[in-house]
Amino acid sequence: MPCVLLVRLSALGDVLHALPTLAALKRWNPGCQVDWAVDDRSASILQGHPDLRRVVTFPRQALRGTLGLLRAPGPLASFARTLREGDYDLALDLQGNLKSGFVARASGARRVLGAARAHTREGNRLWLDHGLALPPRAVHKVERNLALLGAALGIQIDYAAPRILLGADDEAAAAAALSEAGLMERGFVALHPGSSGFGQFKRWPAERFAALARRLASPHAPAALTFGAGERALAEEVAQRSAGAARLVTTPSLKALAALLARARLLVAGDTGPLHLAALLGTPVLGIYGPKDPAVYGPYGRRPDGSVGPLPVVVQPDVACRPCTLRRCAAPLCLSTLSPERVLAAAHAASSEARPAL
């Protein structure tokens, strides 16, 4: 019975983009034992997953900063010991950077595979036994991950519907959060204006989200305004500017947020993990994209016609410099020029197309 380690440490959206690879691996061999190495920031969404034997959590918080390895050798050594207990036939690096390559090699797997040099960075190839070529048609992150698995196994791998395990406690927490905000339990519009602190330049302005809320919501059905770690101040600003059209909803965990998003009739969000979470849960979504290419990084899943691929996004089409690979931008015209009216029209189109659950 083969034993495989999947290495996709971060970030949340990328971890979610890798879930179809797990589903495809288990479809190929239901008896295959699979572990997943993931950062502590995103580990909770994988905990208890029925297709995973173990979730091996990389202690990112303990190792933060340039002196992290010197300050906290214990957590790293414990992580490495736990990895090596897996007795892996294959470690598949789905991330392709220095840290993920180190983790894959530290696992002690008999084979350590990842993408060819052209698809990796930071010397990742040095950690691998072999770098696998990816077909040019594999554009989106989901498609690249599936192509990498297929190349590792030497077979054609097709999309498989991923699963996210939500428990009764998660459902109860979502219902309580909605009730506390005075929102109906199902069928509401959800807005998520935030993104990671690292990706703040990908945020649509708060006043635009507030204007969208005023146009989407009704007096009897305000929008649910969700937020993640470090995003509360932004969400509060949107709520204040919306004049009651959007109400802040506080969820105690990532899975409780997932349970909430599964109840929405539409989520409008920027390029952020909760957008991909809602897409995997089967909630109709609209992504607001600026610098990043949605063909590569956009929401992905089952479409209304039953096909699989990128899901609806809205962009400002007449910005010559988008998409780009910048990590900072002092004047992101791709977002600051995107009007609430354009997003509103796209939101109506997205919500009118019922999509089957994955």
C-alpha positions, 0 to 999 in steps of 0.5 A: 500500500503506497504512502504519499506525503503532499507538501503544500505549506501555504498560503490558505488559497494555495492549500485549497487549490491543492485539495483536488490533488488529494481527491484525485490521488485517493480516487486513483488508489483508495487504499493509498495512505496520504499525509499532508505537510502544511503551515500552522496558519492553514492546518485547521482546514485539513484537520480531520479530513477523511482522505488524510492519515495525518496532518503534519504541521510546520511550526511557522510561528515558532520559526518566524524571523531570520533567527527563528531556527536558532531561537526554536530548534526544538519545534523544527526537530520535532517536526522533522521527527514526525515527518520521518515517522511517515515511511513515505514512498513518495514526497510530492512538492506542490509548492516549489520553493526552498522551504517546501523542498527542504520539508519534502527532502526531510521526510526521508521519502524514497522518492522526492519529486516536484516541478521542473526548474522553470516552475520553481524558485529559490533553488527548490530543484536541489532538494528533488530527485527529479523535476517533472515537466508540466504541460503548457495547457496546465495554466491554473494552479489547480491544473498544475497540481493535477498535472504534477501528480499525473507526471509523478504517477505516470498516468493521466489525472483528471479533476476530482471533487475535493472535500472539506469536513465541517462538524456540528460545532462548526455549523452551530458556530456559524448559526450563532454568529449570524444570529448575533449579527441579526442576519438570516440563517441562509440565502444572504450575500456575503462580502469579504473585503480583506486579504492577507497582510502580505497581499494588502495591495490586492484589496479593493478599496473599503469605500467601494465595498461599502458602496457595493453593499448598499446596492446589493443589500435590502433593508430586510436582508443586509449583507454578511461582512466576514473577515480573517485575522488582522482584517477586523479594522478594514471590515469595521470600516466597510460596515460603518461606510455601508450605513447598515447595509453590511453587518459584521459577522465574527466567526471563531474559527476557519471552519466556522467561517467555511460553514457560514460561507456554505450558507450564502447565496453569493460571496463577493471577495478579493483575491483571498483564501475565503474566496477559494474556500467558498468555491470549493463548498459550492457557493456561487462566488465573484472574485475581484481581481487586480494585479494577479492573473485570475486564469492562474490564481482565480476561484476554480470549481464546477460550472453551471454547465457541469464543466470544471474550470475557473469561476467568475471574476471581475477585473478592470479591463483597460489597465495595460499593466495588469496582470503583473507579478509585483508584490507591492504597488503604490498606485494599483489602478487595476483596483482603484479604477474598478467601479461598484457598478461594474462589480454589481453587474458581475455579482448579479450575473454570478448569483443568477447562475445556480451552480451544483455543489461539488 
